[in-house]
């Protein structure tokens, strides 16, 4: 379009010049027009060459980009293929692993259930054994108490029948201390002899019958006059069986016998505290002293049961800690 316009202008100019100019001017204009056309041809040639070269360069660049794109596409396809293969492999591995885990879990659950059943049976057996041992300990304690009462009865019978001399009552336990009783042929002194045998206190030390006998018994106890203390405590317990000092009275009766090495009889009074006053602070102490008494009687098996009972029933108490220490030494 531009070229056509240029020719048109040139033609018009030529016609005008032909009419107005001379021949030389026409020739000069023709030469100039040819020069212009030559320049136009040169410019067009240069522009076309540049455009062709640019187009060739663009084509080459496009070819390179296409080639790179094809390479990248090939790499992506290969990567996708490998990823797909890896996913399939991982999926299979996960399936196998899950199956294995399920199998192991099922097997472990079965084993755990079996072990729990066995543990439950063992726990029941242990509880039964503990209960049996505790029953056995209670039976032994009661037997010890019965032997103590039997010893008292034999002494009373021997006194009432008028036997002379010394009556020795030897409990079955090895370390219990025998009692000495001197009988009298006089009917008036028979009952006094019975009291001496039962309490271990002579007639010259007859305790008061007032309510202050507990205080006086504690004074005797502090002075290590355990026989006198026991007599006063026994009389106080008889007159105050349900008083506020009842548990303390029974406990110190056991202490008085224990310190005289009358372990069988001490166990009896300790048991009264444990059975009749289990909620008092003296109950764990009585249980501990009862276990020590069985130790002194060389009945180690029963002592262990007593200590274990103390640990189970009075956990956290100072007495349970001492029982644990003694139990550890015995094991």
C-alpha positions in Angstrom: 0.0 0.0 0.0 2.8 2.3 0.9 4.6 1.4 -2.3 1.6 2.2 -4.5 1.2 5.6 -2.8 4.8 6.4 -3.5 4.4 5.6 -7.2 1.2 7.7 -7.4 2.9 10.7 -5.9 5.8 10.2 -8.2 3.5 10.0 -11.3 1.6 13.1 -10.3 4.8 15.0 -9.7 6.1 13.9 -13.1 3.0 15.2 -14.9 3.2 18.5 -13.2 6.8 18.8 -13.8 6.4 17.8 -17.5 4.0 20.6 -18.0 5.9 23.2 -16.1 9.6 22.2 -16.2 12.1 21.9 -18.8 13.4 18.8 -20.3 16.5 18.9 -18.1 14.4 19.3 -15.0 12.4 16.2 -16.1 15.6 14.2 -16.5 16.9 15.4 -13.2 13.7 14.4 -11.5 13.8 11.1 -13.2 17.2 10.4 -11.9 16.1 11.4 -8.4 13.1 9.2 -8.7 15.3 6.3 -9.7 17.6 7.0 -6.8 14.6 7.1 -4.5 13.3 3.8 -5.9 16.7 2.3 -5.5 16.8 3.4 -2.0 13.4 2.0 -1.5 14.5 -1.3 -3.0 17.6 -1.3 -0.8 15.5 -0.5 2.3 13.0 -3.2 1.4 15.7 -5.7 0.7 17.5 -5.0 4.0 14.2 -5.1 5.9 13.2 -8.3 4.3 16.6 -9.8 4.9 16.4 -8.8 8.5 12.9 -10.1 8.8 13.9 -13.4 7.2 17.0 -13.7 9.4 14.9 -12.9 12.5 12.2 -15.3 11.4 14.9 -18.0 10.8 16.3 -17.3 14.2 12.8 -17.5 15.7 12.2 -20.7 13.9 15.4 -22.1 15.1 14.7 -21.0 18.6 11.2 -22.4 18.4 12.6 -25.7 17.2 15.0 -25.7 20.2 12.2 -24.9 22.6 10.0 -27.6 21.0 12.9 -30.1 21.3 13.4 -29.1 24.9 9.7 -29.4 25.5 9.6 -32.9 24.0 12.6 -33.9 26.2 10.8 -32.5 29.3 7.6 -34.2 28.3 9.5 -37.5 27.9 11.1 -37.0 31.3 7.8 -36.2 32.9 6.2 -39.2 31.3 9.0 -41.4 32.5 8.8 -39.9 36.0 5.0 -40.4 36.1 5.5 -44.0 35.0 8.2 -44.6 37.7 5.9 -42.8 40.3 3.0 -45.0 39.3 5.1 -48.1 39.6 6.5 -47.0 42.9 2.9 -46.2 44.2 1.7 -49.6 43.1 4.7 -51.2 44.8 4.2 -49.2 48.0 0.5 -49.9 47.9 1.2 -53.6 47.7 3.8 -53.3 50.5 1.3 -51.4 52.7 -1.3 -54.0 52.0 1.1 -56.8 53.0 2.2 -54.8 56.1 -1.4 -54.1 57.2 -2.2 -57.8 56.8 0.8 -58.7 58.8 0.0 -56.2 61.5 -3.6 -57.4 61.7 -2.4 -60.9 62.0 0.1 -60.0 64.7 -2.5 -57.9 66.5 -5.0 -60.7 66.4 -2.4 -63.1 67.7 -1.2 -60.7 70.4 -4.8 -60.0 71.4 -5.4 -63.7 71.8 -2.2 -64.1 73.8 -3.0 -61.0 76.0 -6.5 -62.3 76.6 -5.1 -65.7 77.6 -2.5 -64.0 79.8 -5.2 -61.8 81.4 -7.3 -64.9 82.1 -4.3 -66.6 83.7 -3.5 -63.5 85.6 -7.1 -63.3 86.8 -7.0 -66.9 87.9 -3.7 -66.3 89.6 -5.0 -63.2 91.3 -8.0 -65.2 92.6 -5.7 -67.9 93.7 -3.5 -65.4 95.5 -6.5 -63.8 97.1 -7.7 -67.1 98.2 -4.3 -68.0 99.6 -4.1 -64.7 101.4 -7.5 -65.2 102.9 -6.6 -68.7 103.9 -3.4 -67.5 105.4 -5.2 -64.8 107.3 -7.8 -67.3 108.5 -4.9 -69.6 109.6 -3.2 -66.7 111.4 -6.5 -65.9 113.2 -6.9 -69.5 114.1 -3.4 -69.6 115.4 -4.0 -66.5 117.4 -7.2 -68.0 118.8 -5.4 -71.2 119.6 -2.8 -69.3 121.4 -5.5 -67.5 123.3 -7.2 -70.8 124.1 -3.9 -72.2 125.3 -3.5 -69.2 127.5 -7.0 -69.6 129.0 -6.3 -73.3 129.4 -3.2 -72.5 131.3 -5.2 -70.2 133.6 -7.8 -72.9 134.1 -5.3 -75.5 135.0 -3.8 -73.1 137.6 -7.2 -72.4 139.1 -8.1 -76.1 139.2 -4.7 -76.9 140.8 -5.3 -74.2 143.4 -8.8 -75.2 144.2 -8.0 -78.8 144.7 -5.5 -77.9 147.4 -2.3 -79.1 145.8 0.8 -77.9 147.6 4.0 -76.6 146.1 4.6 -74.9 142.9 2.3 -75.4 139.9 4.1 -74.8 136.6 2.0 -74.2 133.6 4.1 -74.4 130.4 2.4 -73.1 127.2 3.2 -74.8 124.0 5.2 -71.8 122.7 8.9 -72.0 123.3 9.5 -68.5 124.7 6.4 -68.0 126.9 7.3 -67.5 130.5 5.9 -70.1 133.0 3.8 -68.9 136.0 4.5 -69.7 139.6 1.6 -70.2 142.0 1.8 -71.0 145.8 -1.3 -72.6 147.1 -2.6 -72.6 150.6 -4.5 -75.2 152.6 -6.7 -72.5 154.1 -10.1 -72.1 152.5 -9.9 -68.3 153.0 -6.6 -68.0 151.0 -7.8 -70.2 148.1 -9.4 -67.3 146.3 -6.4 -65.1 147.0 -4.1 -67.7 145.4 -6.3 -67.7 142.4 -6.1 -64.0 142.0 -2.3 -64.1 142.4 -2.0 -66.7 139.7 -4.3 -64.8 137.3 -2.7 -61.3 137.8 0.7 -62.0 139.1 0.3 -59.6 142.1 0.6 -60.5 145.8 -2.0 -59.8 148.5 0.0 -57.0 149.9 -0.4 -55.1 146.7 -4.2 -55.2 146.3 -5.1 -52.5 143.8 -7.7 -49.9 144.5 -11.1 -50.4 143.1 -11.7 -46.7 142.2 -11.7 -45.4 138.7 -8.2 -43.9 139.1 -6.8 -47.4 138.9 -6.0 -46.8 135.2 -3.8 -43.8 136.1 -2.1 -45.8 138.8 -1.6 -48.7 136.5 0.2 -46.4 134.0 2.5 -45.3 136.9 3.3 -48.9 137.7 3.9 -49.5 134.0 6.3 -46.6 133.7 8.1 -47.9 136.8 8.4 -51.3 135.0 6.2 -53.0 137.6 4.4 -54.9 134.9 2.6 -57.4 137.2 1.1 -54.6 139.4 0.2 -52.7 136.2 -1.6 -55.7 134.7 -3.6 -56.3 137.9 -4.9 -52.7 138.0 -5.6 -52.7 134.2 -7.5 -56.0 134.5 -9.7 -54.6 137.3 -10.3 -51.4 135.4 -11.3 -53.3 132.3 -13.8 -55.4 134.3 -15.4 -52.3 135.7 -15.2 -50.3 132.4 -15.7 -52.8 129.6 -17.0 -50.1 127.1 -15.4 -47.0 128.4 -13.3 -44.6 126.3 -10.1 -46.2 127.8 -11.2 -49.7 127.0 -9.0 -50.2 124.0 -6.0 -48.6 125.7 -6.6 -50.8 128.8 -6.5 -54.0 126.7 -3.4 -52.8 124.8 -1.4 -52.1 127.9 -2.6 -55.4 129.4 -1.0 -57.0 126.4 2.1 -54.8 126.8 2.5 -55.8 130.4 2.4 -59.5 129.5 4.7 -59.0 126.5 7.3 -57.3 128.7 7.1 -60.3 131.0 7.7 -62.5 128.1 4.2 -64.0 128.4 3.8 -63.9 124.6 0.9 -66.3 124.4 -1.1 -64.3 126.8 -0.1 -61.0 125.3 -1.3 -62.2 121.9 -4.7 -62.8 123.4 -5.0 -59.2 124.7 -3.6 -57.7 121.5 -6.3 -59.7 119.6 -9.0 -58.2 121.7 -7.8 -54.7 120.7 -7.7 -55.8 117.0 -11.1 -57.5 117.0 -13.1 -55.1 119.2 -11.5 -51.7 118.3 -10.2 -52.0 114.6 -10.7 -48.3 114.0 -8.6 -47.0 116.8 -5.0 -45.9 116.5 -3.9 -48.8 118.7 -5.2 -51.4 116.3 -2.1 -51.3 113.9 0.2 -51.1 116.9 -1.4 -54.1 118.5 -1.2 -56.0 115.2 2.6 -55.2 115.0 3.2 -56.3 118.6 1.3 -59.5 117.9 3.6 -60.2 115.0 6.6 -59.6 117.1 5.2 -61.9 119.8 4.8 -64.7 117.2 8.5 -64.0 116.2 9.5 -64.4 119.8 7.6 -67.7 119.9 9.6 -68.7 116.8 6.4 -69.0 114.8 7.9 -67.2 111.8 5.2 -68.2 109.3 2.4 -66.7 111.4 4.5 -63.6 112.1 4.9 -63.1 108.3 1.1 -63.4 107.9 0.5 -60.8 110.6 2.9 -58.4 109.1 1.4 -58.8 105.6 -2.1 -58.2 107.1 -0.8 -55.1 108.8 0.7 -53.8 105.5 -2.5 -54.5 103.6 -5.0 -53.1 106.1 -3.1 -50.1 107.4 -1.1 -49.1 104.4 0.9 -45.9 104.9 1.0 -46.1 108.7 4.3 -46.0 110.6 3.4 -49.5 111.9 3.0 -50.8 108.3 6.5 -49.5 107.5 8.0 -51.2 110.5 6.1 -54.4 109.5 7.5 -54.2 106.0 11.1 -53.9 107.4 10.6 -56.9 109.7 9.0 -58.9 106.9 11.9 -58.1 104.6 14.3 -59.4 107.3 12.3 -62.6 107.7 12.2 -63.4 104.0 
